[in-house]
Amino acid sequence: MAGDPSTPGIDDFTRPYWEAAAAGELLIRRCGACGRPHHYPREFCPHCWSEDVGWERASGRATLYTWSVVHRNDLPPFTGRVPYTAALVELAEGVRMMTEVVECEPDRLAVGTELTVAFRTGEDGVSVPVFRPAGPPQGQSSSRSHSPRSARR
């Protein structure tokens, strides 16, 4: 599960996150002490510093907070993906997440666009969460992405 520079390192702590992604599910962390969710995965709550945190399945729904279309990136494997839409989305659970918007032409995006999670599987076999507009695809194809398990039921 290593070797693709676009995939973060996977260790014993983050393994549940990546295994869930491979199964089409998005996980976040929630604090048992203060009840607040957070993302990216950490072993402690960034709000109250409690270590009483656990994994929770996220709904996969989000809204677009901001985005930027990347036209040049000389780092592999991004060179072959340009242009792509880097984005910050706000999950329905209230946390923000860096990601990519797929299956949508950038001129169709607006702050507040409703999105749903999909997963792109890289050459190394690791699935990473990306987001697409809620509803039918709207342009730009993403042949290596798949919908989450909850959307396939």
Number of C-alpha atoms within 10 A of each C-alpha: 13 12 10 15 12 15 15 14 12 14 10 6 10 15 12 14 21 21 15 16 22 21 13 24 23 25 23 21 24 23 23 14 13 14 14 17 23 21 17 13 18 16 15 17 24 14 12 12 13 14 14 14 22 17 15 14 13 17 17 22 19 27 21 23 17 16 19 13 16 13 11 13 14 9 10 11 14 15 12 12 13 14 14 20 20 17 19 19 28 20 23 15 16 13 16 18 19 17 17 19 30 27 17 19 16 17 7 10 16 13 11 13 16 19 23 22 28 26 25 22 16 15 12 13 13 20 23 23 27 22 27 27 23 15 9 9 14 14 12 14 12 16 10 11 21 19 19 22 15 10 13 8 5
